[in-house]
Amino acid sequence: MDEATRSLWRRRALFFAWTFVGAVIVAAFFVAAFFTRFSAIEVGDPGAVLLLVPLLTGILLGILLTDAEIVVAAGAGVACATIAVALVAVFLFSPLLAGVAVGSNVFAAYSISRVALSAVVLFPLVVVGSVIGRGVGDLFLPSPRLKQQLEELREETRRWHDALDRLESRQTAGREVGGPEPPERKD
Amino acid sequence: MHPLARILAVAYLVLAVVGGVVLVQTSLNYVNVADINVNIEGKVAVTGVEILWNRSSGGTPAVKVFVNATNPGRIAIEVTNVDFQLHMDDPDDIYPWYDSVGLELTRVAPGGVTKRSGQGIVIEPGATRVIEIIVPIQGPDQMARFNQSDANGRYFPVVTEARFVYFFVGFVLFNILYLPPHYEAEGVVPIG
């Protein structure tokens, strides 16, 4: 495996790791806030936790993916929300998975409605958060690699400008010594 | 990665570790609570009735009801309330003991025990407790309905509408269990 392929896989692994870690945070706080009676921790205001934690986690995820394209950050947000909803579903069906409860229509209706609600709440917040985070990261927290790339791009643009300036000044000097005028374009 | 982004990454990981623990613990709590709620059905019942009555001393009778409760789960429960209606079946009437019209006529008194949350009867996982509830018979009206023995001096108490309320220790979470009616078919001879 060459260095480029290894680097590509490393970036992918990092993308999935950050996404999964974000999903664990989002799912844990959603479950703790929404099912406070079973929760191992006290969350002060469940409404605030339900709204702010997915948004802030999305922002953190976006900041951590500053090196990637903005589409990648948005995709990470979608993946993060999807995994979080899956974890909420695992929590809701855990008595069934553990074999202590038998599936019934009431249980299924209760669990599925909560999973649907978690999807409705989490998707927009995490995706918007990740895009905002990507923008914040780009503006205020660019990585040294990104900074170097930008510097190289600026340097190259400067070189092009210089070359164009030189060409322009050469053409101007040619016209002043009576050289032939460049042919006018027909279009 | 920017130095500040590194700090945020560490915070992100710490939050994820905390979140993971919370998620696992909350899931375990949910499983344990569901386990008890599902499996306690049939593990709690009124198992017997005694009549404490020393007629010669002229004292008033009292009925002792035994409720047997087994905790089938993996977390402790705390019983805070058991209540029921006590009836005394009249062996000479035309109604069977479970007949609703007959039950209205034989209702003696309500009975039960109520404790505050935190001061209730704790049943550890897998343990069984017998809860004894004494119902004193007071007043001529209750006495008239209570004193319905057969020719052998046996009484036939019936316990209906029994309700068993329990909290999960460590949680602000409770459940109510409605127990099946209990009838002393063999009859009960007063003790004392």
Interface residues (C-beta under 8 A of the other chain):
Chain A: W18 V21 G22 V24 I25 A27 A28 F29 V31 A32 F35 R37 F38 S39 A40 I41 T57 L60 L61 I63 L64 T66 D67 L87 V90 F91 S94 P95 A98 V100 A101 V102 G137 L141 P142 S143 P144
Chain B: M1 H2 L4 A5 L8 A9 A11 Y12 L13 L15 A16 V18 G19 G20 V21 V22 L23 Q25 T26 S27 N29 Y30 V31 V33 A34 D35 V38 N39 F171 V172 L173
